[in-house]
Amino acid sequence: MGVLTSGWLWLLHVVLRTPRQAYLHANSTLQFWWADTLRRGAEKLFRLNFVIESENALAGPAAIVLPRHTSIGDTILPVSFYAKAKQLRVSYVLKRELLLDPCLDIVGNRLANVFLNRVAEDMGPELAELEALAASATDQDSLVIYMEGTRFSSTKRRRVLKLLADKGDDEALHRAEAWPNLLPIRPAGALALMKGAPDKDLLFLAHSGFEGSANFANLFNGSWMNTTVHLRFWRIKAADIPAAEHDRRALLFSQWDLMQQAVAEMLAAESD
């Protein structure tokens, strides 16, 4: 359906010669429709219930959004509960492998998204692209990046811990061990966005309810049935973000400590 609709939008643009901004707006509207359709479908099919905490953090200018990533289902959260609700455009930083999805390949490349080559020998050009994306963002453009780089699972976390131990990186290992519900962050991408858009706030998103559903197979094992998905937002204003990259990196690590705390609290509340 998404591919057909995107094709129809392209045809209208070519035949009617609609302005490029109108064409991009139509594709952004399609993105909102896609996220809302998936959310409503999940609510009906799996009887999901979404609960937002700290909704006041959503007020304010378009931000750099930094969510945890645990499931294919959580990719709609920044669109459905932030960008669409505030009528903001949204640009995603995603892994290049997702271009195998025809809809993402078509619409994702029409809009201002970046598909990163995570295994590039030289990440310089990739990070420069992120900085350029952020620099071109207006006060109506939000930016979303998953600092963990991939969906969380206990298996992936154990693999990362072993890798850090084998490398002898005691500092990184100590940090990672303090985040039992999260993967260690890769801060370079977020730092590039912050450098390109120094006037943008940071909006963090913790959530619970999608645990144990890191791949499509998990959609059919009943793990989502009758689940309440809790979302907790908090905002760091641009004026409170330090200027030095070292201090910004430390800020991201400290906020990931808060992310772990928030997730642990929500999971504990679910088990009561």
Steps between C-alpha positions, in 0.01 A plus 500: 500500500781740590681432173181553298421824681854629457477419129173691475657803671791490256263477203297798622820698549620424146165546323370800694845649553425573862759707691776298660404616850144378446640168376720463808209596726289227339774244565533619859124457538540148362763435767254613770228280348736201496589541870140558606376202298755273665416637845124463456547154354713395797245644743224292342689184408713466816280711732790730573447796730735801482558715810706820481682634805656848528304626202606855585846415361343487153434875515769715346689527172579211269773292660758230442314189620703227671288190575599158625459230236367157596254400229380557147189638667670793670602665172155659471511662844687823409266558205168408662551655842728794425540616140141448386354623827701823470472523119877482454692346217722211603829373357639163599857375520475133406724213400548460125378139508144630543503619139415140411145596602351649179282751683789628711720514192247708305349735757802498731721640225244764402506644850802629690611171653850357520573130451836430660758248392581370848798294382674771297877495551494879517198634688603859430273544193209334682531735797542799270169406337333498841646839585375638167154355562483671838635828364223509238225428754255781573307566820231268358737207446557237768785250467491141630804283565529167684827528686514127577534439126280190502210344689574389855501134594665316786704301249635815334579651838699194609687511170588868550614441858728217388642715220578784742656257748714341227617847391589590856287815485423508871336844496253410224439159657419658836250735335338220302463279806297778665241484218340152525200603288692697238783465254797735533453815296705597198513876558673610178178534299317697767804723546503572126134602512564718804792666324293570189199628695638660818171683566290183520388347829552131575186294558556158659242222480493205738234235451401155616264237366678395181762284675555158346384602153819589321404333171197423284469142631423634846186670366335161473594350837241697696753714688320822403150389600325725756819698557515851642779700337627775730682799350699750704646812338743753642668800342842662527484858377762612249614772740590229753710293258875555551707629210797264522463161329653320799236649728224424251611139490489489880150651488379223269644232730335659804165514320539133411533434873162676536366294210594180685340631818178592317474164323569310823229698681244435226581128485476473878161674495376253237594202717318630810 
